[in-house]
């Protein structure tokens, strides 16, 4: 979504789960997990959703169309919500998805 908001062209790559824990993918993301991006404009590879968002904003949002200037109160408040999402809300939603849709045993 952020790539679209920044009007950046992008091409998704399908990576089967069976290929995540392989040396080829772990060279891109040592955790062997999704999400990662490879920026052809800079040669930069970034993984982890929060780091990807911060990279894209820093690299391609110089006019602050979608962010706030560094050092402002709004900048730190936006960073606060990003960290809340990636460290709290995101992992909890991941657990809900796992136990509701992937874990076959129903525990009362």
C-alpha positions as CSV (number, residue, x, y, z in Angstrom):
1,X,0.0,0.0,0.0
2,X,2.8,2.5,0.9
3,X,4.5,1.7,-2.4
4,X,1.3,2.7,-4.2
5,X,0.9,5.9,-2.1
6,X,4.4,6.9,-3.0
7,X,3.7,6.1,-6.7
8,X,6.6,3.6,-6.8
9,X,6.5,0.9,-9.4
10,X,6.8,-2.6,-7.8
11,X,6.6,-6.2,-8.8
12,X,5.6,-8.8,-6.2
13,X,7.6,-12.0,-6.1
14,X,5.8,-15.2,-5.0
15,X,8.0,-17.2,-2.6
16,X,6.6,-20.5,-1.4
17,X,6.8,-21.1,2.3
18,X,9.0,-24.2,1.6
19,X,11.7,-21.8,0.2
20,X,11.8,-19.4,3.2
21,X,14.2,-21.5,5.3
22,X,16.7,-22.0,2.5
23,X,20.2,-20.4,2.1
24,X,19.0,-18.6,-1.0
25,X,16.2,-16.7,0.8
26,X,18.1,-16.5,4.1
27,X,20.7,-14.5,2.2
28,X,17.9,-11.9,1.7
29,X,16.3,-12.3,5.2
30,X,18.3,-14.1,7.8
31,X,15.1,-14.9,9.7
32,X,13.8,-16.9,6.8
33,X,10.5,-15.1,7.0
34,X,8.4,-12.8,4.9
35,X,8.5,-9.7,4.4
36,X,11.4,-8.3,2.6
37,X,12.1,-5.9,-0.3
38,X,14.9,-5.4,-2.7
39,X,15.2,-1.8,-4.0
40,X,16.5,-1.9,-7.5
41,X,17.2,1.9,-7.4
42,X,19.6,1.7,-4.5
43,X,20.6,-2.0,-4.3
44,X,19.3,-2.0,-0.7
45,X,17.6,-5.1,0.8
46,X,15.4,-4.6,3.9
47,X,13.4,-7.0,5.9
48,X,10.9,-6.6,8.8
49,X,7.8,-4.6,8.0
50,X,8.5,-1.6,10.3
51,X,12.0,-1.2,8.9
52,X,10.7,-1.5,5.3
53,X,8.1,1.3,6.0
54,X,10.8,3.5,7.6
55,X,13.2,2.9,4.7
56,X,10.6,3.7,2.1
57,X,9.5,6.9,3.8
58,X,13.1,8.1,4.3
59,X,14.1,7.2,0.8
60,X,11.1,8.2,-1.2
61,X,9.0,10.7,0.8
62,X,11.4,13.6,1.0
63,X,8.5,16.1,0.7
64,X,6.7,14.5,3.7
65,X,3.6,13.8,1.7
66,X,3.0,10.8,4.0
67,X,5.2,11.5,7.0
68,X,6.4,14.3,9.3
69,X,9.8,16.0,9.4
70,X,12.3,14.2,11.6
71,X,12.6,15.7,15.1
72,X,9.0,17.0,15.2
73,X,6.5,15.8,17.8
74,X,4.4,14.3,15.0
75,X,7.4,12.4,13.7
76,X,7.9,10.7,17.1
77,X,4.2,10.1,17.6
78,X,4.0,8.4,14.2
79,X,7.1,6.3,15.1
80,X,5.4,5.4,18.4
81,X,2.4,3.9,16.6
82,X,4.6,2.0,14.2
83,X,6.5,0.4,17.0
84,X,3.2,-0.4,18.9
85,X,2.0,-2.2,15.8
86,X,5.1,-4.2,15.0
87,X,5.8,-5.1,18.6
88,X,2.3,-5.6,20.1
89,X,-0.6,-5.6,17.8
90,X,1.0,-7.4,14.9
91,X,2.3,-10.4,16.8
92,X,-1.1,-10.8,18.6
93,X,-3.0,-10.8,15.3
94,X,-0.5,-13.4,14.0
95,X,-1.3,-15.7,16.9
96,X,-5.0,-15.3,16.4
97,X,-4.6,-16.2,12.7
98,X,-2.5,-19.2,13.5
99,X,-4.8,-20.6,16.2
100,X,-8.0,-19.9,14.4
101,X,-7.0,-21.0,10.9
102,X,-3.9,-23.1,10.9
103,X,-3.9,-25.0,14.2
104,X,-6.2,-28.0,13.7
105,X,-6.7,-29.0,17.3
106,X,-9.5,-27.1,19.0
107,X,-8.8,-26.5,22.7
108,X,-11.7,-25.6,24.9
